[in-house]
Amino acid sequence: MVGADVPPIRLHVIKTLVQPRLVDSYKCLDEDCLRDNCPGNHVEVEGGNELGLGGQGVNLHIIHHKNDRRGHWGDPLSITLPEGLMRLLLVHIEEGREMFNNGDDESPQLFVTNVGNTFNDSTFVHYWSSLMRTASAFQIQRFPPSVGRTIFIEDYSSCQHPDKWEGAALIMGNTPNQWRASYMPSKKQRLVQAAVDNHAAYSANCGHAP
């Protein structure tokens, strides 16, 4: 969600991910889906059974994202999760998800609330508020989830060449132009600082204006 292991995934994608063993049993959970026999946003476990037991890899398949109807920008995305996040997700698939079943009506979503309900705008607000209260014990200041993107983009753009921005932007459902316009508040300050740093060279090479 905040870009620690992969670029921040949109909340809609996280909310609509189907459990691996139920992908073939449920229709796509995206209400605006126009595809025939669409598997929807889902995770695929490699090298394990339908419950993920013994799995050696996890792939995240994003069929529906912010740009899924915008030409080549809307092509499905597949992401192989890195080791740490992959192992954590396998534990959730194999053991954790079963703990959140809500009676006999098990929802197909991979991620649900603590009592097994599907996430919506209201339930996610309560979940995030609770998470932030827990995070305060680790001296993490409270912030809304949308700010997680800004935090990631500020850091990523400061150490990665712009040629590498497009892939990360696609995962987020954005473009590099949107990054520059909406998610880089320190851009202006960096430009100013660069001008100050380069001014000595300007003065030495060009002289002073009268």
C-alpha positions as CSV (number, residue, x, y, z in Angstrom):
1,M,0.0,0.0,0.0
2,V,2.9,2.4,0.7
3,G,5.6,1.1,-1.6
4,A,7.8,-0.8,0.8
5,D,8.1,-3.9,-1.4
6,V,6.4,-2.9,-4.7
7,P,5.1,0.4,-5.9
8,P,1.8,1.3,-4.1
9,I,-1.1,-0.7,-5.4
10,R,-4.4,1.1,-5.7
11,L,-6.8,0.4,-2.9
12,H,-9.5,-0.7,-5.3
13,V,-7.2,-3.5,-6.5
14,I,-6.5,-4.7,-3.0
15,K,-10.2,-4.7,-2.1
16,T,-11.1,-6.8,-5.2
17,L,-8.4,-9.4,-5.1
18,V,-10.0,-12.9,-5.2
19,Q,-8.6,-15.8,-3.1
20,P,-6.5,-18.1,-5.3
21,R,-8.7,-21.2,-4.7
22,L,-11.9,-19.3,-5.6
23,V,-10.8,-17.6,-8.9
24,D,-12.6,-20.2,-11.0
25,S,-15.7,-20.1,-8.9
26,Y,-16.6,-16.4,-8.9
27,K,-17.2,-13.8,-11.5
28,C,-15.0,-10.8,-11.6
29,L,-15.7,-8.6,-8.6
30,D,-15.2,-5.3,-10.6
31,E,-18.7,-3.9,-11.1
32,D,-17.8,-2.1,-14.3
33,C,-16.1,-5.2,-15.9
34,L,-17.1,-5.7,-19.6
35,R,-14.8,-8.7,-20.3
36,D,-16.1,-12.2,-21.0
37,N,-15.0,-14.8,-18.4
38,C,-12.8,-12.3,-16.7
39,P,-10.9,-13.7,-13.7
40,G,-10.7,-10.3,-12.2
41,N,-7.9,-9.0,-10.0
42,H,-6.3,-12.0,-8.3
43,V,-3.2,-13.7,-7.0
44,E,-1.7,-16.9,-8.4
45,V,0.4,-19.2,-6.2
46,E,3.2,-21.1,-8.0
47,G,4.3,-24.5,-7.0
48,G,1.6,-25.1,-4.4
49,N,-1.9,-26.6,-4.2
50,E,-5.1,-24.6,-4.4
51,L,-4.7,-23.4,-0.9
52,G,-1.2,-22.2,-1.5
53,L,0.3,-24.9,0.7
54,G,3.9,-25.5,-0.4
55,G,3.8,-22.4,-2.7
56,Q,7.2,-21.1,-3.9
57,G,6.0,-17.9,-5.5
58,V,3.1,-15.5,-5.8
59,N,2.1,-13.5,-8.8
60,L,-0.3,-10.5,-8.6
61,H,-2.5,-10.2,-11.7
62,I,-4.1,-6.8,-12.0
63,I,-6.8,-6.9,-14.7
64,H,-8.7,-3.8,-13.6
65,H,-6.9,-0.7,-12.6
66,K,-7.3,3.1,-13.0
67,N,-6.2,3.0,-16.7
68,D,-7.7,-0.3,-17.8
69,R,-9.7,1.4,-20.6
70,R,-7.0,3.7,-21.8
71,G,-5.4,2.0,-24.8
72,H,-2.0,0.4,-24.1
73,W,-2.0,2.0,-20.7
74,G,-4.9,-0.3,-19.8
75,D,-3.2,-3.7,-20.5
76,P,-3.3,-6.2,-17.6
77,L,-0.3,-6.1,-15.2
78,S,1.4,-9.1,-13.7
79,I,3.8,-8.6,-10.8
80,T,6.0,-11.3,-9.2
81,L,6.1,-10.4,-5.5
82,P,9.5,-10.3,-3.8
83,E,10.6,-12.8,-1.2
84,G,9.6,-11.1,2.0
85,L,6.1,-10.0,0.9
86,M,5.6,-13.3,-0.9
87,R,6.2,-15.4,2.2
88,L,3.9,-13.1,4.3
89,L,1.1,-13.4,1.7
90,L,1.5,-17.2,1.5
91,V,1.0,-17.4,5.3
92,H,-2.2,-15.3,4.9
93,I,-3.4,-17.5,2.1
94,E,-2.6,-20.8,3.8
95,E,-3.6,-20.0,7.4
96,G,-4.7,-16.4,8.0
97,R,-7.6,-15.9,5.6
98,E,-9.5,-18.8,7.1
99,M,-9.5,-17.0,10.5
100,F,-11.6,-14.2,9.1
101,N,-14.5,-16.3,7.7
102,N,-17.9,-14.7,8.5
103,G,-20.2,-17.7,9.2
104,D,-21.0,-19.9,6.3
105,D,-21.0,-17.2,3.7
106,E,-17.3,-16.9,3.0
107,S,-16.5,-13.9,0.8
108,P,-14.2,-14.4,-2.2
109,Q,-12.0,-11.5,-1.4
110,L,-8.5,-12.2,-0.2
111,F,-8.5,-9.3,2.2
112,V,-11.4,-8.6,4.5
113,T,-12.0,-6.8,7.8
114,N,-11.2,-8.4,11.2
115,V,-14.8,-9.8,11.3
116,G,-14.8,-11.2,7.8
117,N,-16.7,-8.4,6.0
118,T,-15.7,-7.0,2.7
119,F,-13.9,-3.7,2.5
120,N,-15.8,-0.6,1.4
121,D,-15.0,3.1,1.8
122,S,-16.5,3.1,5.3
123,T,-15.0,-0.1,6.7
124,F,-11.6,0.8,5.3
125,V,-11.6,4.1,7.0
126,H,-12.2,2.3,10.4
127,Y,-9.5,-0.2,9.6
128,W,-6.9,2.4,8.6
129,S,-7.7,4.5,11.8
130,S,-7.1,1.4,13.9
131,L,-3.9,0.6,12.0
132,M,-2.6,4.2,12.6
133,R,-3.2,3.9,16.3
134,T,-1.1,0.7,16.4
135,A,1.6,2.4,14.3
136,S,2.0,5.2,16.8
137,A,3.7,2.7,19.1
138,F,6.5,2.6,16.5
139,Q,6.6,6.4,16.4
140,I,5.0,6.5,12.9
141,Q,3.0,9.7,12.5
142,R,-0.6,9.4,11.5
143,F,-1.2,10.0,7.8
144,P,-4.1,9.2,5.3
145,P,-3.4,6.3,2.9
146,S,-3.3,8.6,-0.1
147,V,-0.3,10.3,1.3
148,G,1.5,7.0,1.1
149,R,1.8,7.5,-2.7
150,T,3.3,11.0,-2.2
151,I,5.9,9.6,0.3
152,F,6.8,6.8,-2.2
153,I,7.0,9.1,-5.2
154,E,9.1,11.7,-3.4
155,D,11.6,9.1,-2.4
156,Y,11.5,7.1,-5.7
157,S,11.9,10.1,-7.9
158,S,14.8,11.4,-5.8
159,C,17.0,8.3,-6.4
160,Q,15.7,6.8,-9.6
161,H,16.3,8.2,-13.1
162,P,13.1,9.4,-14.8
163,D,13.5,6.6,-17.4
164,K,12.5,4.2,-14.7
165,W,9.4,6.0,-13.5
166,E,6.9,4.7,-16.0
167,G,6.8,1.1,-14.8
168,A,6.2,2.2,-11.2
169,A,3.6,4.7,-12.3
170,L,1.7,2.0,-14.3
171,I,1.5,-0.2,-11.2
172,M,0.0,2.8,-9.3
173,G,-2.4,3.5,-12.1
174,N,-0.7,6.8,-12.8
175,T,1.7,8.3,-15.4
176,P,5.0,10.1,-14.9
177,N,3.3,13.3,-15.9
178,Q,0.7,12.8,-13.1
179,W,3.6,12.2,-10.7
180,R,5.1,15.6,-11.6
181,A,1.8,17.4,-11.4
182,S,0.2,15.9,-8.3
183,Y,2.6,13.9,-6.2
184,M,5.9,15.7,-6.0
185,P,5.5,18.7,-3.6
186,S,9.3,19.0,-3.1
187,K,10.0,19.2,-6.9
188,K,9.9,23.0,-6.8
189,Q,12.3,23.1,-3.8
190,R,14.7,20.7,-5.5
191,L,14.7,22.8,-8.7
192,V,15.4,25.9,-6.6
193,Q,18.2,24.2,-4.8
194,A,19.7,22.9,-8.0
195,A,19.7,26.5,-9.4
196,V,21.5,27.7,-6.3
197,D,24.0,24.9,-6.5
198,N,24.7,25.6,-10.2
199,H,24.9,29.4,-9.8
200,A,28.6,29.4,-8.9
201,A,29.4,27.7,-12.3
202,Y,27.2,30.3,-14.0
203,S,29.0,33.1,-12.4
204,A,32.4,31.7,-13.2
205,N,31.6,30.9,-16.8
206,C,29.3,33.7,-17.9
207,G,30.4,36.6,-15.7
208,H,28.1,39.0,-13.9
209,A,25.5,41.0,-15.8
210,P,26.0,44.7,-15.6
